[in-house]
Amino acid sequence: MTIRQHIILIGLLPILLVGGLMMAGVKVPVPEWGRDYVLQLLMPDAAAELELPNIYGPRDPAAPLVVIDAGHGGRDLGAVGAGVREKDVTLALAIALRDAIVEQGGIRVALTREDDRLITLTERPDIARRMEADLFLSIHADSAGDNEAVSGASIYTLSDRASSAAAARFARRENDADRVNGVSIEGQSGDVADLLVELSQRRSQAESAEFAGLVTREGAGELAFHSQAQRSADLVVLRTPDMPSALFESGFVTNQDDAARLASEEGQAQFAQVMARAIRVYFIRQGQI
């Protein structure tokens, strides 16, 4: 028997079997929706827009708003080491920081995620942009692979060219509108629009650098920083031409001391107090509180 005949026979067998059973008077069940053996899968609406998170703190819409982004989440574990998963650490730090800011008063705060869910890289800053945030802070934890000696926190701001080879590698790993800074670019020529975006980006980068400096200043003697505490890299999550933004690398989960600190309530509380102070000083300097 040829291969073609085999294929035809295999295709005909179910039909012949069902036909024979029906001719013999045997009732053959036919699948139908609602029966236990039929799986119904609810697919997400592709056109549905990501729901904006809750805002905590004062109800005054004039109060400055900071959006805190807990990196990774869901099936994206992030860096893993010393029994610690990055997605868990970042969420715990974000919640601790939110609570510290609310306790201080005068500043509104929102989290891109408050549970273990996956949000895409582009959605994270987009949430802050749609909420017209005054500052965007993404929280992460790093990995040094087999090198358990590497430790310390660092803070990244956006740069077209990475500030170091290490920053470039980090950018590659993490990278696995018509209005900017309140100025409409709709209807402008391509050259004018590009210039407006570039000027807005420079302003945002300058403000981001100022905030990063405040983080290292307020954290001196309290947080363990990497020898190169302030860095710059071309990170997708920081590409926000209309909003100052920074990414805080809270430490290395592959280092025992860093991992223990990040996973402890004491370490999280210390981070929250330092970062909340830096955020407050930043908004005071901007004349927003």
C-alpha positions, 0 to 999 in steps of 0.5 A: 500500500502506498503512502497516499493510500495510507493517508486516505485510509487514516482520514476515512476511518473516523468517518466509516466508524461513525457512519457504521455506529449510526447505521446500527442505531447507536447515538453518537454525541456531537460536541456542542457549546456549553457541554463539559468537554468543550473548552471556551477561552475568553480572549482579551479585546485587542482594542481594549486600552490598559486601565489606568491605576488608582491615585493615592494621596491628596485629591488636589489635581494640582498636587504633583504626581509620581508614577512608580513602576515595579519592573517585570511581573507575571511570567516575567520573573526578571533576575533571579538569585539567592532565592529572590526574584526580581519581580517580587522585590520590585513590587515590594519596594514600589508599595513601600515607597507609595506608602511612604509618599502618602504618609509624607503628604502633598504628593500624589502617587500611582503604581503601574502594577499593584499585583503580580501581572505582566505589563509591556515595556512600552505600556509602563511609561505610557501609563504615566504619560496618559496620567500626565505624571510629573515624574516616572520612576521604574524600579528594578534589581540587577544580576551579575550572573556567577559573580556574587561579589558585585553589589550595590544600587545605581540609578539610570537616566536616558542617554542616546549613548550608554555611559559605559559598557555595563550600561549598554549591556543592561540596556540590551537586557532590559529592552529584551504622541502628538504633544510634548511637555504641554506643547502641541506638535500636531500640524507642525512640519517634520523639522519643527516637530523633531526640534520640539521633541529634541528640546523637550527631551533635553529638558526632561533629561536635565530634570531626570539627571537632577533627580538622580543626583538627589537620590544619590545625595539623600541615600549617601550613608543609608543605601549601599551604592555601586561604585558607579552610582549614576549611569545612563543608557538607552532604555525603552522604559525611559524614552519619555520626551515629555516627562522626567524619568529614571530607573533605579537598580536597587541592587544585585539579587545574585549578591547574598547581602543585597538579596537579603536587604531587598527581601527584608522589611527593614531594607524596603523601609529604608529604601522607601524613606530615602527615595521619598525624601529625594522625590519631595526635594525634587518637587520642592526644587521644581516649585510644585510643592 
